[in-house]
Amino acid sequence: MQQQISVITIGVLDLDRSKRFYAEGFGWTPVFENEEIVFYQMNGFVLGTFKLSSLEQDMGRPGLKSPGAFSLAHNVARREDVDAVMDQLVLAGGSMLRKADAPPHGGFRGYVADPDDHAWEIAWNPFWPIDENGLVTFGI
């Protein structure tokens, strides 16, 4: 089986509020949207923000909680971009979870939550190069 993720879908309570965070905060442009879901084309996969009530119905799992115990990450090419991106996300409706600092394993990172409390790590890692298309390569 090919090692890949095609779509990540996260449940959100308010689709318009979520769209403001992703469109104004990250500057992402939706490739599709309706009254239940907004899709963003990423590098090699699609991110979907799905109204939580609709996601529950779609999955056949009433009573879902948002979010679960996970974080998503957005890597940047330069250390100084971490704080700038985090500030932009907070201005677009996000919440500061942890101010950026240098973890023991290297790099520079901080955490911001989207309006539905999904955690986003904003990180710069000197060992994980980002190519001209924005693709990150794992490195040590």
Backbone torsions as a table, in degrees:
resi	resn	phi	psi	omega
1	MET	NA	138.5	179.5
2	GLN	-68.0	138.0	-179.2
3	GLN	-86.4	98.3	-177.1
4	GLN	-159.9	160.9	169.1
5	ILE	-120.1	128.8	-178.3
6	SER	-91.8	-46.1	-177.0
7	VAL	-141.6	136.3	168.4
8	ILE	-114.5	124.0	179.9
9	THR	-118.2	127.2	178.1
10	ILE	-115.8	142.1	179.0
11	GLY	-81.0	136.1	179.2
12	VAL	-131.1	149.7	179.9
13	LEU	-82.0	-37.8	-176.1
14	ASP	-129.9	106.9	-174.5
15	LEU	-62.5	-39.9	179.5
16	ASP	-66.0	-42.9	178.1
17	ARG	-62.5	-41.9	178.3
18	SER	-64.5	-43.6	-179.8
19	LYS	-61.5	-39.4	178.0
20	ARG	-59.4	-44.6	-179.8
21	PHE	-60.2	-48.9	-175.8
22	TYR	-75.7	-37.7	-179.3
23	ALA	-77.0	-46.2	-178.8
24	GLU	-85.1	-35.9	-178.9
25	GLY	-72.3	-56.7	179.1
26	PHE	-87.9	-21.1	-176.3
27	GLY	81.2	23.4	-178.3
28	TRP	-85.0	145.9	179.5
29	THR	-106.8	124.9	176.9
30	PRO	-62.2	144.1	174.1
31	VAL	-98.9	-16.5	176.9
32	PHE	-159.3	143.4	173.1
33	GLU	-156.9	146.6	170.9
34	ASN	-141.9	-163.1	-175.9
35	GLU	-74.8	-6.4	-178.1
36	GLU	-116.0	-25.8	-171.7
37	ILE	-149.1	150.0	172.2
38	VAL	-128.2	129.8	177.5
39	PHE	-109.8	139.6	175.8
40	TYR	-121.2	127.7	176.7
41	GLN	-77.4	122.5	179.3
42	MET	-106.3	-171.1	177.0
43	ASN	-80.8	92.5	176.8
44	GLY	91.8	-2.6	175.3
45	PHE	-154.4	177.8	-179.8
46	VAL	-120.2	136.9	172.9
47	LEU	-103.2	128.0	177.6
48	GLY	-115.3	137.2	170.8
49	THR	-111.6	113.5	-170.3
50	PHE	-114.7	130.6	175.0
51	LYS	-50.9	127.3	-172.9
52	LEU	-55.6	-42.0	-179.8
53	SER	-63.1	-37.2	178.4
54	SER	-72.5	-37.3	177.8
55	LEU	-64.6	-40.9	176.8
56	GLU	-58.0	-46.5	-179.6
57	GLN	-65.3	-44.1	-178.4
58	ASP	-61.2	-39.6	-178.3
59	MET	-85.2	-14.8	-174.6
60	GLY	70.3	34.1	-177.7
61	ARG	-131.1	78.8	179.0
62	PRO	-63.5	148.8	176.7
63	GLY	84.4	19.5	177.6
64	LEU	-60.9	146.9	175.7
65	LYS	-106.3	142.1	177.4
66	SER	-124.8	128.4	-0.6
67	PRO	-97.2	178.2	173.3
68	GLY	-94.8	-173.2	-178.9
69	ALA	-86.6	83.5	178.2
70	PHE	-158.7	166.4	169.9
71	SER	-136.7	150.8	173.1
72	LEU	-102.1	158.5	-178.4
73	ALA	-130.3	143.9	174.4
74	HIS	-125.4	109.0	179.3
75	ASN	-89.0	145.3	178.6
76	VAL	-118.3	159.9	-174.1
77	ALA	-78.6	-24.6	-175.8
78	ARG	-130.6	145.5	-179.1
79	ARG	-54.7	-43.8	-176.4
80	GLU	-68.3	-13.4	178.2
81	ASP	-76.0	-21.5	-176.4
82	VAL	-59.1	-56.2	-178.5
83	ASP	-62.5	-39.1	-179.0
84	ALA	-62.9	-44.3	179.0
85	VAL	-65.9	-43.1	-179.7
86	MET	-61.7	-44.1	178.3
87	ASP	-60.9	-41.7	179.3
88	GLN	-63.4	-40.1	179.4
89	LEU	-66.6	-38.9	177.8
90	VAL	-65.5	-41.7	177.4
91	LEU	-62.4	-27.2	-179.2
92	ALA	-91.1	13.3	175.0
93	GLY	109.7	0.8	178.5
94	GLY	-80.7	172.1	178.4
95	SER	-122.4	134.0	177.0
96	MET	-70.5	122.9	176.8
97	LEU	-97.5	-43.6	-179.5
98	ARG	-151.3	121.2	177.7
99	LYS	-61.3	151.2	-177.4
100	ALA	-64.9	138.8	174.3
101	ASP	-154.1	177.1	-178.7
102	ALA	-97.2	111.1	178.3
103	PRO	-71.7	162.2	-178.1
104	PRO	-58.3	-28.6	-177.5
105	HIS	-83.8	0.4	175.7
106	GLY	105.6	169.6	-179.5
107	GLY	83.7	-158.1	-178.1
108	PHE	-154.5	129.4	-176.7
109	ARG	-156.3	158.2	174.2
110	GLY	-150.1	174.9	-177.0
111	TYR	-129.3	137.8	175.2
112	VAL	-129.2	142.0	175.2
113	ALA	-101.0	141.2	173.6
114	ASP	-74.4	176.3	-177.1
115	PRO	-60.9	-16.3	178.4
116	ASP	-103.1	13.5	175.1
117	ASP	74.1	19.7	172.0
118	HIS	-77.6	126.7	-176.7
119	ALA	-80.2	133.3	175.1
120	TRP	-119.8	122.3	171.1
121	GLU	-87.1	127.6	174.0
122	ILE	-106.7	118.9	-168.0
123	ALA	-138.5	148.7	167.2
124	TRP	-120.7	127.0	178.8
125	ASN	-129.4	114.3	-176.9
126	PRO	-65.1	-15.0	-178.6
127	PHE	-96.7	-3.8	-179.6
128	TRP	-115.6	88.9	-177.2
129	PRO	-66.7	148.2	176.5
130	ILE	-114.5	122.8	-178.0
131	ASP	-81.3	-179.9	-176.7
132	GLU	-62.5	-18.4	177.2
133	ASN	-94.1	1.4	179.9
134	GLY	85.7	9.8	-179.9
135	LEU	-83.9	131.8	-178.9
136	VAL	-95.4	139.1	176.2
137	THR	-116.0	127.7	178.2
138	PHE	-63.9	132.1	178.2
139	GLY	-148.9	164.9	-179.3
140	ILE	-121.8	NA	NA
